[in-house]
């Protein structure tokens, strides 16, 4: 049983993490709150620690010889631990002990998942099972999400446990923009006519889109068949309805990498079609997307917020569109902070971790600027070097996985990808297994 447990843990991550947020929100709605819900929501970390413990126990030690990629992973982990121990006032940081612990978990999770993967030795049938589980989870996410945007009113989410789960349990107070829900729950074209986005069981269009992206690369790499064509079509529609332009661009990049790895023109043609389809879908979405309405309180906030904004474009394909402009500003500010303070501020001073603990967010959104702010420029470069070395090893051995890692590393420019649990626990475990 101890030998099989790590495999079962991987399977649980694949099929369980897509439902984590919606289940936790419903438990919050039912009255399970505070420490009991915190303990329950830590199931993924407990399962990962248990799987690593089972590996060490059954092998009487680490069951693999260190490669250069492993040493780079260890170097990155060392930076994370070191910056957790250095007093914050030495670095200019202001994070609390809780923030440091959150930052430690955030930085070490992909490393721990990678070590778990290095300890697995999956055969051809098991790898096929993993791919099937990814596709199955993605089909459920896409189907549920598409039903949701058309059949479940936004008021159902406003009145659910989701706002409380985010604000009270996680400390992520999103304010009155969408009644405590994340602002990206809807797409606001700027005419007070919000459009629904596919958030599905993740309660997030981005996390949903990233799972669908990975699943589409699995489907593209497998031998083409009628059922895979149907599944791919459903997943693509789901991805389009997340209205994540960066996820579409990352998928196109992943398909180009897949074409290179397979030495096959078909994924390259698919990338070309995807770019054209994505462009016209994004352009036309304000005309046919599923509409919803703001509440009076939300409208008052939106109007007040709009008055302070500089003139922006309503064209969703323009760099001056408010969402795109905000992402670019955040990236520029993060890069500037890392350049001005290359020694870093310590764990807990960036991104969601800082927001949850009420500290000043010195960099946000981008994986790389957040790591640069917390671990210094050298710590961020250690993460980049580790993942580039990892990509070099896995691309020839598992083309779809290499393409997925490439796409996710590209997404990291705009998003904290290691903060997306499904990616941190699943993708880095699989990457470690193929390394």
Secondary structure, 3 states (H helix, E strand, C coil): CHHHHHHHHHHHHHHHHHHHHHHHHHHHHCCCCCHHHHHHHCHHHHHHHHHHHHHHHHHCCCCCCCCHHHHHHHHHHHHHHHHHHCCHHHHCCCCCHHHHHHHHHHHHHHHHHHHHHHCCCCCHHHHHHHHHHHHHHHHHHHHHHHHHHHHCCHHHHHCCCHHHHHHHHCCCCCHHHHCCCCHHHEECCCCCCCEECCCHHHCCHHHHHHHHHHHHHHHHHCCCCHHHHHHHHHHHHHHHHCCCHHHHHHHHHHHHHHHHHHCCCHHHHHHHHHHHHHHHHHHHHHHHCCECCCCHHHHHHHHHHHHCCCCCECCCCCCCEHHHHHHHHHHHHHHHHHHHCCCCCCCCCCHHHHHHHCCCCCCCCCHHHHHHHHHHHHHHHHHHHHHHHHHHHHHHHCHHHHHHHHHHHHHCCCCCHHHCHHHHHHHHHHHHHHC
